[in-house]
Amino acid sequence: MSHPLCLLFDCDGTLVDSEPLLANVMADVLTRAGLPFAAPQYMEEFRGVRFANIVAELERRFGALDDAAREAAEAEMRYTMQTRMSTELQPIPGIREALDRLTEHPRCVASNGPEHKIRRALDSTGLRAYFGDRLYSGYTIERWKPDPELFLHAAREMRAAPERCVVIDDADVGVAAGLAAGMRTIHINRFPERETTPEGAIALHDMHDLPSAVARLEQLEAVLH
């Protein structure tokens, strides 16, 4: 009998509902830094995108910041997010129940965010116990989604072949990375009215449905092998 599939979870928007909070903090910090930015833009244009890439695109539109201003804006954004996450962050609805039903599966977190941010998010929402120290950050390897290397790195650390991994991610960049890594990819599409699940990925609209989706993949694996 084969081992259970290995589950590779994104963090922001997949495990924790941090994106509305992040959008508000970025709108405040970036606009005051001289890069006009409205909170809805994050969800519409930049969901899951690395902060430095968002800044680079805004600089292209509105003019470059000097290095000191750019560094100060990032430092303020991260400090404010860390502070507010401690009291305001909530888990994605249904994720705790889903994880409780998937206990036989090895799992980890693979996120574009810094490791300290991942830890804070999981600690403040009570989800850390589900993952322990199996937390992998794009900043650690200096490769970020949609580059597939972050998921491939996580798979190696988990001692799982890519074809035995399931990526669970809500953002376009993460879904693209999972597909490029040759992994089964579940798109947590909580905004189906404005987002389309890419071809090759499995669409879920509710985290409560995740255990059933993983079970179907296990059944398919059994049939194929």
Secondary structure, 3 states (H helix, E strand, C coil): CCCCCEEEECCECCCECCHHHHHHHHHHHHHHHCCCCCHHHHHHHHCCCCHHHHHHHHHHHHCCCCHHHHHHHHHHHHHHHHHHHHHHCCECCCHHHHHHHCCCCCEEEEECCCHHHHHHHHHHHCCHHHCCCCEEEHHHHCCCCCCCHHHHHHHHHCCCCHHHEEEEECCHHHHHHHHHCCCEEEEECCCCCCCCCCCCCEEECCHHHHHHHHHHHHHHHHHHC
